[in-house]
Amino acid sequence: MAKRKVMCTSTGCIEYAPERYRNLGIDIIRIHVNFNGKEYLEGLDLDPVKFYEELATIEDPKNNLPTTAMPDTEKIREHFENAYAEGYDEVIVIALSSKLGGTYNLIRLIAQDFADRMKITVIDSKITSFGEGLLAIKAVEMIEKGIDTDTIIKEIHWMMDRQEFIGVVGKLDHLIYNGRLKGGKALMGKMLSICPVLHFSREGEICSLQSVRTQKKAIGQTCELIKELIGDRAPEDYILWHIYTGPSVLAELVETEKKHGIVTNHEDIVISPVSGCHCGPFMAGYGLAFLRREDEPLENTEG
C-alpha cells in the first residue's frame, strides 16, 4: 500500500478546531494576511479571536481593510519536497475554493513539477472554513482505514456535492468595502438595512441566497434553510456546526435556533481570518457536511 500524505490550506481552520484534529499529520499550507501594517501567516502567528476584535473596532475600516496574499511558491514546493523526502508516494491536497483567489491553481501548477516523483491530487474544495478542513480530516480517516485513493477522492467529491456554508452578515460595511456588494445593491442595502443570507454555490462562489430587512429575520431564514436541508436525516449521518467571525451575531443565532429545533452535533468553529476578513467581524451561520450512508451509492460523483 502506498504511503499517503494529506495537506490543506490554512483556511480549513484545522488549527482553530478541536485539539483532536491537530495530531492527524495534516500539513498546512499557509496563506498570508496583512493587517495594521503587519504581515501574518494564518494559523501560525495570528489569533482569529483577537483579529476579529480589532477588526470590529478599527477606525476608518474603509481605508484600513486587511488584505490577503497567496502562499509563497517556495513554501508550497517545500511541502512537497519534504513529503517526498519522508517517503510518501501520494499526496492529497484540499484547497480553498478556486473562486476565492489563485491559491488552488498555484498549488496545482507546482504539483505538476513533482509528477515524476509522487502522485499528487489537488482538490478544489469549492468552499472555505472548516468545511474545507473537514474534507482533509475525512481523507486522513479513510487512509487510516486502508481505503484506496480513487475511492477516497470519490468520497470527498460526494461530500463536496452536498456541503453547505450558510451565514448571516450583520453589517454590510466590509462586503461593500471589499467590492463583494457593489453599486445600487450596496446603496440600497445600507439605506434599507438589508441583511443578506450568504452561502457557497456549487461552483464555489460566495453569493447572496436571500436578502431580508433585518438581522433577526435573516437569522430566522438561515435556521429554516438548515432545517430543510437536514430533513429527516439522522444526526449520525451529518455534521452540523456553528461558523462565526464575531460573537454578537452568533449569540442571536444560538437563541433563535432553539425555536426551530436545531441542535448542532459538533463544536463551534471560528472562520479563518483569510476568509473572514472579506465579510467582516459580524457574521455567523452554519457549516453542514453530510456523511454517506451505506444505502447511498458512490457512483455519479465528480471523483
Secondary structure, 3 states (H helix, E strand, C coil): CCCEEEEEEHHHCHHHCCHHHCCCCCEEECCEEEECCEEEECCCCCCHHHHHHHHHHCCCHHHCCCEEECCCHHHHHHHHHHHHHCCCCEEEEEECCHHHCCHHHHHHHHHHCCCCCCEEEEEECCCCCHHHHHHHHHHHHHHHCCCCHHHHHHHHHHHHCCCEEEEEECCCHHHHHCCCCCHHHHHHHHHHCCEEEEEECCCCCEEEEEEECCHHHHHHHHHHHHHHHHCCCCHHHEEEEEEECCHHHHHHHHHHHHHCCCCCCCCCEECCHHHHHHHCCCEEEEEEEECCCCCCCCCCCCC
